Every structure is written in C-alpha cells, then in structure tokens.
Amino acid sequence: MALILFNKPYGVLCQFSGERTGPPRPTLAAFIDRPGFYPAGRLDLDSEGLLLLTDDGRLQARIADPRFKTPKTYLVQVEGDPDEAALDALRRGVRLKDGMTLPAEAEQINDPALWPRDPPVRFRKTVPDCWLRLTIREGRNRQVRRMTAAVGLPTLRLVRWRIGDWTLDGIEPGQWRNAQTPAGDAI
C-alpha cells in the first residue's frame, strides 16, 4: 500500500488519460509516472492543491467516500467581504440544489503565502476580495464553490490544503512526494 501527495496545478485534469473531446489538457500522467496509482477523490480543472493518489483500492475508498467524513481544508479566495452572517451560514450548513451541506469550519484569514496562479486571478479595483479557510467533511461536486456562492461570496481561487492529516506543506505545484499511510507505514 502506497500513497502519493501531489500538488495539482490549475488546469490539470484529475485523470491519467486525456478527454476525447475538446482541446487537449494536461493530465496527471504529465507529472506522475507510477503505474497502478489512482486519485482518491478529485479536484476540478480550475481548482489547485492537494490530491492524494494510492495503489490500494480500500484506502482510495476510505479517503474519498463521504461516509467516512474525512475533513478537507481549502484556502478560498472569494469576491466580496464576508460578514459574520455569511460565515455563520457556512458554519451551520448551506442549502444547495442537492440539499443541505453538513456544517463547515469557516474563518476569514490573511492572504496566504501561495505560489502565483497561471493564469492569474482577475483583479478589479472596485470589488474587494479576501481569503477564507473552509473545512468540509463531504465531497459533493463543486461543493466549496457552490457554498461560497450561496452566501454571496463567489470563489475566485480554490486551493485544497489538507485532507485528513496530510497537507500540501512543502510541495510545489506539479510536484509530489511519497507519504505515510493511515496505519503509519512509511512508503
């Protein structure tokens, strides 16, 4: 059983083969040359950050399956300036088209020291933006983006920083490293 921590760059597909339609896009195969590894969960094309890959199907399911409620922490740049009501709504759970979300941990944070995004996030002098740290225990499609939009704070940039005990700390975009499995076995 092996585990890889990968810092997925913006614009990279969370799969090893390309799409059959549309323009060619970079895939995981451009960064990781380890046969038999598969992502435990996904990140959208326009999201960045921590992606776990494993060669063990049970571990993959345990990490990705919402029944296990593995916490996932995101650094989210949003358009607007959140008030306490918006943060409280995120903390209580937000009603989306597919139902209520579980309560999240949500707080406004100082701008994190992240790598520049390519392409950069649009900047508008007349519209403020800020950063949130949001921890969820589900994994619905585009959930964080839909949650912030539901409270009036559209997402501009989304970086997954942590999954369970694994973090992106010290891993540059497009880079990966071996990690320890939950049992503590060194890889």
ROMI-250723 format. One line per 2 residues: number of its first residue (from 1); for each residue x, y, z of N, C-alpha, C, CB. Coordinates in pm, whole numbers, plus 50000, padded with zeros to 5 digits. Glycine has a CB too. Layout:
REM residues N
NUM> X,Y,Z,X,Y,Z,X,Y,Z,X,Y,Z | ... $
REM end
This chain:
REM residues 187
1> 50085,49883,50000,50000,50000,50000,50089,50123,50000,49903,50000,50122 | 50068,50209,49901,50150,50329,49888,50059,50451,49868,50250,50315,49770 $
3> 50111,50567,49906,50034,50690,49899,50124,50802,49846,49974,50728,50038 | 50070,50881,49755,50141,50996,49698,50061,51122,49730,50159,50979,49542 $
5> 50132,51227,49771,50073,51360,49788,50118,51442,49667,50118,51428,49925 | 50023,51497,49592,50052,51571,49470,49990,51709,49479,50000,51496,49345 $
7> 50065,51812,49440,50013,51948,49432,49966,51971,49289,50121,52053,49476 | 49836,51952,49267,49779,51965,49133,49774,52111,49092,49638,51903,49128 $
9> 49837,52145,48980,49828,52282,48930,49691,52312,48868,49937,52308,48828 | 49662,52438,48857,49543,52486,48787,49547,52433,48644,49536,52643,48789 $
11> 49432,52387,48594,49422,52346,48455,49462,52203,48425,49504,52433,48374 | 49493,52123,48529,49531,51983,48509,49411,51895,48541,49655,51944,48598 $
13> 49383,51799,48451,49275,51703,48473,49315,51601,48578,49237,51633,48341 | 49222,51563,48663,49247,51461,48767,49226,51321,48713,49155,51485,48889 $
15> 49295,51290,48606,49291,51158,48545,49421,51140,48468,49165,51140,48452 | 49450,51015,48433,49576,50988,48364,49564,50990,48213,49628,50855,48407 $
17> 49443,50983,48159,49425,50990,48015,49349,51118,47981,49350,50865,47960 | 49368,51167,47859,49303,51291,47817,49157,51270,47783,49376,51350,47699 $
19> 49087,51380,47768,48947,51375,47727,48939,51347,47577,48874,51507,47762 | 48831,51285,47536,48813,51251,47395,48768,51370,47312,48713,51138,47381 $
21> 48706,51467,47375,48658,51584,47303,48720,51710,47360,48504,51592,47309 | 48716,51815,47283,48768,51943,47331,48918,51953,47316,48730,51964,47476 $
23> 48973,52065,47361,49118,52086,47347,49196,51992,47439,49154,52232,47378 | 49316,51953,47395,49397,51868,47485,49437,51946,47610,49523,51816,47411 $
25> 49430,51878,47724,49466,51939,47852,49567,51849,47922,49340,51961,47943 | 49654,51908,48003,49748,51823,48077,49674,51733,48176,49852,51910,48151 $
27> 49726,51613,48194,49667,51517,48287,49770,51481,48393,49619,51389,48212 | 49732,51396,48486,49824,51351,48590,49946,51280,48532,49751,51258,48686 $
29> 49928,51218,48414,50039,51145,48350,50157,51237,48317,49989,51077,48223 | 50133,51366,48302,50242,51460,48273,50330,51484,48396,50184,51593,48224 $
31> 50283,51442,48514,50353,51471,48639,50393,51346,48718,50268,51558,48725 | 50314,51240,48706,50335,51121,48790,50350,50999,48702,50217,51102,48889 $
33> 50467,50937,48708,50496,50818,48628,50507,50698,48721,50626,50836,48544 | 50396,50663,48785,50390,50549,48877,50270,50465,48838,50381,50594,49027 $
35> 50289,50354,48770,50174,50273,48727,50096,50218,48846,50221,50158,48638 | 49965,50206,48826,49879,50145,48928,49830,50241,49034,49952,50035,48993 $
37> 49859,50370,49022,49812,50469,49119,49690,50540,49063,49923,50572,49153 | 49594,50566,49153,49470,50633,49114,49435,50739,49217,49355,50531,49098 $
39> 49371,50848,49172,49333,50954,49267,49229,50905,49366,49280,51076,49191 | 49244,50948,49490,49144,50925,49595,49065,51054,49607,49210,50882,49734 $
41> 48965,51070,49523,48891,51195,49514,48937,51273,49392,48908,51279,49642 | 48879,51389,49375,48909,51470,49257,48922,51617,49295,48799,51452,49149 $
43> 48983,51691,49205,48980,51836,49209,48939,51882,49069,49121,51898,49253 | 48855,51984,49062,48813,52035,48932,48932,52089,48855,48707,52145,48950 $
45> 48913,52104,48726,49014,52158,48637,49064,52294,48688,48959,52172,48495 | 48972,52377,48738,49007,52512,48781,49038,52523,48930,48895,52606,48746 $
47> 49058,52409,48996,49100,52408,49137,49243,52357,49146,49005,52320,49224 | 49310,52394,49253,49451,52359,49272,49467,52287,49404,49543,52485,49267 $
49> 49587,52230,49424,49620,52184,49556,49632,52035,49573,49523,52232,49649 | 49612,51992,49697,49642,51856,49739,49550,51753,49675,49634,51846,49889 $
51> 49613,51657,49611,49544,51541,49556,49619,51419,49607,49538,51544,49398 | 49547,51324,49666,49608,51200,49713,49589,51094,49607,49546,51155,49849 $
53> 49694,51016,49582,49687,50903,49490,49738,50780,49563,49769,50930,49359 | 49676,50666,49536,49716,50543,49603,49705,50426,49507,49631,50519,49727 $
55> 49775,50319,49541,49765,50194,49465,49677,50092,49538,49905,50135,49441 | 49608,50137,49644,49525,50048,49725,49379,50093,49717,49573,50048,49874 $
57> 49294,50007,49660,49154,50041,49640,49079,50068,49769,49087,49931,49567 | 49108,49994,49875,49038,50018,50003,49076,50153,50061,49070,49906,50104 $
59> 49203,50188,50055,49246,50318,50105,49185,50429,50019,49401,50329,50105 | 49182,50409,49889,49121,50507,49799,48975,50532,49839,49128,50459,49652 $
61> 48901,50426,49863,48760,50440,49901,48746,50507,50037,48692,50302,49904 | 48831,50471,50131,48824,50530,50265,48847,50681,50262,48925,50464,50358 $
63> 48940,50724,50180,48971,50868,50170,48859,50942,50098,49106,50891,50096 | 48810,50885,49989,48716,50957,49902,48570,50943,49941,48733,50909,49763 $
65> 48532,50836,50007,48391,50810,50036,48338,50906,50142,48371,50664,50082 | 48230,50981,50110,48176,51078,50206,48127,51015,50336,48063,51153,50143 $
67> 48099,50885,50337,48052,50820,50460,48156,50830,50572,48019,50674,50434 | 48284,50838,50535,48390,50843,50636,48417,50984,50686,48517,50784,50580 $
69> 48360,51083,50618,48367,51224,50660,48511,51272,50685,48284,51245,50785 | 48603,51235,50598,48741,51282,50608,48742,51433,50590,48834,51211,50502 $
71> 48797,51510,50684,48797,51656,50668,48891,51699,50556,48838,51724,50800 | 48844,51795,50478,48923,51853,50369,48923,52004,50389,48865,51814,50228 $
73> 49042,52062,50397,49054,52205,50421,49099,52276,50295,49153,52232,50535 | 49027,52384,50264,49052,52463,50144,49086,52605,50183,48929,52460,50050 $
75> 49177,52665,50107,49202,52808,50113,49127,52866,49994,49358,52844,50110 | 49034,52957,50021,48942,53003,49919,48948,53154,49908,48799,52956,49950 $
77> 48988,53203,49791,48982,53347,49764,48842,53376,49709,49095,53393,49663 | 48771,53464,49776,48635,53495,49736,48622,53642,49699,48537,53460,49847 $
79> 48524,53668,49615,48490,53805,49579,48396,53858,49684,48428,53813,49436 | 48428,53974,49738,48345,54034,49841,48415,54032,49975,48213,53962,49850 $
81> 48346,54088,50072,48398,54097,50208,48296,54030,50300,48426,54248,50250 | 48325,53911,50351,48222,53838,50426,48189,53905,50558,48268,53695,50452 $
83> 48061,53902,50590,48020,53946,50722,48000,53821,50808,47889,54033,50716 | 47973,53843,50936,47959,53730,51027,47841,53640,50989,47942,53779,51170 $
85> 47736,53698,50930,47620,53619,50889,47658,53518,50780,47507,53712,50839 | 47741,53560,50686,47783,53468,50578,47869,53355,50636,47862,53545,50469 $
87> 47961,53390,50726,48045,53287,50787,47962,53192,50873,48156,53351,50871 | 47865,53248,50947,47777,53163,51029,47696,53068,50942,47683,53250,51114 $
89> 47649,53116,50828,47572,53029,50737,47659,52911,50692,47522,53110,50614 | 47784,52937,50658,47875,52828,50619,47895,52731,50736,48011,52885,50572 $
91> 47906,52786,50856,47928,52702,50975,47806,52616,51010,47965,52790,51094 | 47687,52664,50977,47564,52588,51006,47532,52487,50897,47447,52684,51023 $
93> 47580,52514,50776,47541,52434,50660,47460,52520,50567,47461,52307,50701 | 47476,52499,50438,47414,52583,50337,47319,52497,50253,47521,52652,50246 $
95> 47203,52552,50221,47110,52480,50134,47154,52499,49989,46963,52530,50155 | 47184,52386,49923,47218,52384,49781,47106,52312,49707,47356,52315,49757 $
97> 47111,52311,49576,47007,52244,49497,46996,52096,49533,47036,52259,49348 | 47107,52034,49574,47104,51892,49610,47092,51869,49760,47228,51822,49558 $
99> 47045,51971,49834,47018,51956,49977,47114,52035,50065,47025,51812,50015 | 47093,52023,50194,47177,52093,50292,47316,52029,50299,47111,52091,50432 $
101> 47415,52114,50313,47550,52064,50338,47565,52040,50487,47658,52164,50285 | 47664,51961,50522,47699,51947,50663,47762,52079,50709,47797,51827,50686 $
103> 47758,52108,50838,47827,52227,50887,47975,52223,50850,47811,52240,51039 | 48029,52340,50820,48170,52354,50784,48241,52439,50889,48186,52417,50643 $
105> 48371,52425,50895,48451,52519,50973,48486,52631,50876,48582,52451,51036 | 48461,52755,50913,48483,52868,50822,48539,52986,50898,48353,52907,50750 $
107> 48646,53043,50846,48702,53164,50905,48771,53246,50798,48800,53130,51019 | 48767,53378,50816,48842,53466,50728,48987,53465,50773,48783,53611,50730 $
109> 49080,53461,50676,49223,53456,50708,49297,53564,50630,49282,53316,50676 | 49419,53592,50672,49506,53682,50595,49544,53613,50465,49633,53721,50676 $
111> 49584,53691,50366,49625,53634,50239,49735,53531,50263,49673,53744,50141 | 49715,53407,50220,49817,53304,50241,49935,53324,50146,49758,53164,50223 $
113> 50051,53273,50186,50171,53281,50103,50167,53163,50005,50304,53279,50191 | 50100,53183,49893,50087,53079,49791,50168,53116,49667,49939,53057,49755 $
115> 50190,53019,49584,50253,53039,49455,50159,53120,49367,50289,52902,49388 | 50214,53191,49267,50126,53263,49174,50048,53163,49088,50208,53360,49085 $
117> 49926,53196,49055,49846,53108,48969,49865,53150,48824,49696,53113,49009 | 49869,53052,48736,49882,53079,48593,49764,53014,48522,50019,53025,48537 $
119> 49670,53093,48470,49667,53239,48462,49628,53301,48596,49569,53284,48352 | 49667,53426,48615,49634,53490,48742,49484,53512,48758,49707,53623,48753 $
121> 49441,53524,48882,49302,53557,48914,49278,53701,48871,49271,53536,49067 | 49161,53725,48813,49130,53863,48769,49126,53956,48890,48995,53868,48692 $
123> 49173,54075,48870,49174,54175,48976,49087,54292,48933,49320,54223,49008 | 48998,54335,49023,48913,54451,48995,48925,54548,49111,48763,54410,48972 $
125> 48966,54670,49081,48987,54771,49185,48861,54801,49264,49038,54898,49123 | 48745,54790,49202,48621,54830,49267,48554,54717,49344,48526,54884,49164 $
127> 48607,54595,49334,48544,54481,49402,48645,54420,49499,48494,54374,49300 | 48616,54424,49630,48710,54366,49726,48711,54214,49716,48674,54410,49869 $
129> 48820,54155,49761,48827,54010,49774,48899,53978,49904,48899,53944,49651 | 48883,53856,49949,48950,53813,50071,48965,53662,50067,48872,53859,50199 $
131> 49032,53607,50168,49057,53463,50177,48983,53404,50296,49207,53435,50188 | 48931,53283,50274,48868,53205,50379,48942,53073,50393,48717,53181,50349 $
133> 48938,53018,50513,48978,52878,50535,48849,52803,50563,49084,52862,50656 | 48820,52704,50478,48695,52631,50487,48725,52482,50495,48604,52663,50366 $
135> 48672,52416,50598,48690,52272,50614,48554,52206,50604,48759,52237,50750 | 48545,52110,50511,48421,52036,50490,48447,51887,50514,48364,52060,50347 $
137> 48340,51813,50531,48351,51668,50555,48265,51590,50457,48311,51634,50699 | 48241,51650,50343,48168,51587,50235,48254,51601,50109,48025,51651,50215 $
139> 48197,51572,49997,48272,51588,49872,48178,51598,49754,48368,51473,49853 | 48077,51681,49765,47984,51699,49654,48053,51771,49539,47859,51777,49699 $
141> 47999,51756,49421,48054,51820,49303,48058,51972,49321,47971,51782,49179 | 48176,52028,49309,48200,52173,49319,48139,52232,49446,48142,52244,49195 $
143> 48143,52158,49554,48074,52196,49677,48122,52328,49734,48091,52089,49779 | 48251,52347,49748,48300,52471,49810,48259,52592,49727,48454,52467,49825 $
145> 48273,52583,49597,48233,52694,49510,48083,52723,49524,48267,52662,49363 | 48002,52619,49530,47858,52639,49543,47822,52695,49680,47783,52507,49519 $
147> 47894,52653,49784,47866,52703,49919,47898,52852,49929,47946,52624,50023 | 48015,52892,49881,48051,53034,49892,47958,53120,49807,48197,53056,49849 $
149> 47919,53070,49688,47825,53146,49605,47690,53160,49674,47807,53077,49468 | 47648,53057,49745,47518,53060,49813,47512,53166,49922,47488,52924,49873 $
151> 47626,53204,49977,47627,53309,50080,47676,53442,50023,47717,53267,50199 | 47677,53454,49889,47710,53581,49825,47858,53609,49808,47650,53691,49902 $
153> 47940,53504,49811,48086,53522,49800,48140,53429,49691,48155,53493,49938 | 48129,53468,49565,48178,53381,49457,48327,53350,49472,48151,53446,49322 $
155> 48363,53226,49445,48502,53182,49455,48582,53231,49336,48510,53030,49465 | 48699,53290,49364,48792,53331,49260,48906,53231,49245,48848,53470,49292 $
157> 48953,53177,49355,49062,53079,49355,49037,52979,49466,49201,53150,49374 | 49064,52852,49436,49037,52745,49532,49157,52653,49538,48910,52666,49492 $
159> 49215,52641,49659,49333,52558,49681,49303,52462,49795,49460,52644,49712 | 49303,52331,49766,49285,52234,49874,49420,52220,49944,49232,52094,49821 $
161> 49421,52247,50074,49545,52247,50151,49565,52119,50232,49548,52367,50242 | 49456,52059,50278,49467,51946,50370,49356,51845,50342,49462,51993,50517 $
163> 49393,51717,50355,49296,51607,50356,49333,51522,50476,49297,51523,50220 | 49243,51515,50575,49276,51441,50697,49403,51498,50759,49292,51290,50668 $
165> 49502,51412,50780,49630,51456,50839,49734,51494,50735,49685,51347,50927 | 49705,51477,50608,49802,51507,50502,49786,51650,50456,49786,51410,50383 $
167> 49898,51722,50438,49893,51861,50393,49982,51881,50271,49934,51956,50506 | 49963,51996,50211,50039,52037,50094,50172,52101,50132,49956,52135,50011 $
169> 50194,52119,50260,50312,52188,50311,50440,52139,50245,50322,52170,50462 | 50514,52231,50182,50644,52199,50123,50640,52134,49986,50717,52111,50215 $
171> 50522,52121,49925,50513,52060,49792,50476,52169,49692,50407,51943,49791 | 50564,52195,49598,50540,52298,49497,50440,52248,49392,50672,52339,49430 $
173> 50373,52339,49320,50280,52297,49216,50348,52204,49114,50222,52420,49145 | 50279,52096,49080,50331,52000,48984,50428,51900,49045,50399,52071,48874 $
175> 50455,51911,49175,50548,51820,49242,50469,51722,49330,50651,51900,49327 | 50532,51611,49364,50470,51512,49452,50576,51449,49541,50397,51404,49369 $
177> 50526,51385,49645,50616,51310,49734,50540,51191,49790,50670,51401,49849 | 50614,51091,49831,50556,50975,49898,50512,51018,50038,50657,50855,49904 $
179> 50414,50948,50091,50360,50982,50222,50344,50856,50305,50226,51057,50210 | 50305,50876,50430,50273,50764,50518,50125,50731,50505,50310,50797,50666 $
181> 50096,50603,50514,49956,50558,50511,49895,50582,50647,49945,50409,50470 | 49763,50572,50659,49699,50595,50790,49750,50503,50900,49551,50577,50776 $
183> 49797,50386,50864,49850,50294,50965,49988,50338,51012,49856,50151,50910 | 50043,50443,50947,50174,50493,50988,50288,50423,50917,50191,50477,51135 $
185> 50257,50337,50822,50363,50266,50749,50435,50363,50657,50305,50147,50668 | 50564,50370,50666,50640,50457,50577,50636,50398,50436,50788,50473,50626 $
187> 50629,50483,50339,50624,50440,50200,50764,50449,50141,50523,50527,50117 $
REM end
